[in-house]
Amino acid sequence: MKFNENFLKIESSYLFLNIAKKVEAYSKANPDKEIIRLGIGDVTRPLAPACIDAMHKAVDEMSKAETFRGYPPAFGYDFLLDAINENDYKAHGVELDNSEIFVSDGAKSDTGNIGDIFSLDNKVAICDPVYPVYVDTNVMSGRSGEKDADGKWSNIYYMTCLAENNFLPELPKEKVDLIYLCFPNNPTGMAITKDELKKWVDYANENGSVILYDAAYEAFITEDNVPHTIYEIEGAKTCAIEFKSFSKTAGFTGVRCGYTVVPHELKVDGVELNSMWARRQATKFNGVSYVTQRAAEAVYSEQGKKEIREIIAYYQKNAKIIYDGLKACGLEVYGAVNSPYVWLKTPDNMGSWDFFDLLLNELQVVGTPGEGFGPAGEGYFRLTAFGTTENTEKAVERIRKYFAK
Ligand SMILES: *Cc1c(COP(=O)(O)O)cnc(C)c1O
């Protein structure tokens, strides 16, 4: 008997576990101090009433034999596929067939599972810093090689994203097969313009690479030259898979719904990746609940759109409060404009965990050390807009008082 030894290689929840431990210890020692958490990568506003109404209605349907639904279609109900297609693609000038859209329980599963359809021999390129799921799932499947002394995996091509290049990755200098891109980015909060993304699409088409494009934060885009879907870029259909999620868009982190687009035109050795993903999903996944898909459909209703815009605006305001407040006291800050994340350079070249300790111990503000997102995150720090506006203002005021001296 042998287990998958690759599972021993990852320190899966090390980052958030470590943070939780430190906060708990501080809180125990200082029970009278009010801690403000701006480290959370989870939404906090309740679901839009339009979604709640849709869910209630769907639950009632499930209570009667005539309207009860059993297993959903493996790749999503037509009513949701139609709404996604119309609003997230056609509205941006992109023509898709519903059979190119796969509804799922979220982008974490899909970005994690997509590796199933690719050979372990593929060379993977991943940004540093990065959403840890891309790295860890490649490690688990045995595609990463071994960890070097510098904390990097021997068989992963790292695309370092630093302030010097506006946190955009540079095109790989060697041939890579799979390229994970996430824009607007978690953790840096930075977006990519259409012109910049075109370079990646061209690279992928020229080299026969596949781009795995995570657009989970699409709803936060405010700038005109930033693409809402990679398929706005000419040539993307022959080289890109796109992941989207209702989690950050509509507060579905607890409801669970997202989708993945695999265009029919995307082929490897003449084989459609669309049929590979269909096979993978039909075999290992049994669809998203009817109630959830009705809630997701309501995201695109007139009322739903209006309510969701207000919720996003609430977070966007928080992001701006953090960004402007920190900038005003001389800190070097990035992100926020098209994203709920603010990425900051730690002052005086402090280590990101030292900065975490300082914010916790001196200001009782919790953020996320950049180092937790990869070696290049060292010296950076992430704050999120998912708190309440009241707490966000309070936290920024504490930071301002401390650093503006
Ligand atoms: C939050 C997040 C997601 C969404 O994950 P779900 O499983 O849909 O909740 C995907 N990608 C990134 C980078 C994220 O930060």
The ligand as an SDF file (V2000), in Angstrom:
LIG
                    3D

 15 15  0  0  0  0  0  0  0  0999 V2000
  -11.8080   33.7590   -4.5440 C   0  0  0  0  0  0  0  0  0  0  0  0
  -11.0720   33.2890   -5.7430 C   0  0  0  0  0  0  0  0  0  0  0  0
  -11.6670   32.3830   -6.6190 C   0  0  0  0  0  0  0  0  0  0  0  0
  -13.0820   31.9150   -6.4190 C   0  0  0  0  0  0  0  0  0  0  0  0
  -13.1450   30.6680   -5.9010 O   0  0  0  0  0  0  0  0  0  0  0  0
  -14.5480   29.9590   -5.7060 P   0  0  0  0  0  0  0  0  0  0  0  0
  -14.1840   28.5270   -5.5650 O   0  0  0  0  0  0  0  0  0  0  0  0
  -15.3540   30.2190   -6.9370 O   0  0  0  0  0  0  0  0  0  0  0  0
  -15.1800   30.5250   -4.4760 O   0  0  0  0  0  0  0  0  0  0  0  0
  -10.9620   31.9750   -7.7340 C   0  0  0  0  0  0  0  0  0  0  0  0
   -9.7370   32.4640   -7.9980 N   0  0  0  0  0  0  0  0  0  0  0  0
   -9.1580   33.3470   -7.1980 C   0  0  0  0  0  0  0  0  0  0  0  0
   -7.8270   33.8830   -7.5520 C   0  0  0  0  0  0  0  0  0  0  0  0
   -9.7930   33.7740   -6.0330 C   0  0  0  0  0  0  0  0  0  0  0  0
   -9.1930   34.6460   -5.2230 O   0  0  0  0  0  0  0  0  0  0  0  0
  1  2  1  0
  2  3  1  0
  2 14  2  0
  3  4  1  0
  3 10  2  0
  4  5  1  0
  5  6  1  0
  6  7  2  0
  6  8  1  0
  6  9  1  0
 10 11  1  0
 11 12  2  0
 12 13  1  0
 12 14  1  0
 14 15  1  0
M  END
$$$$
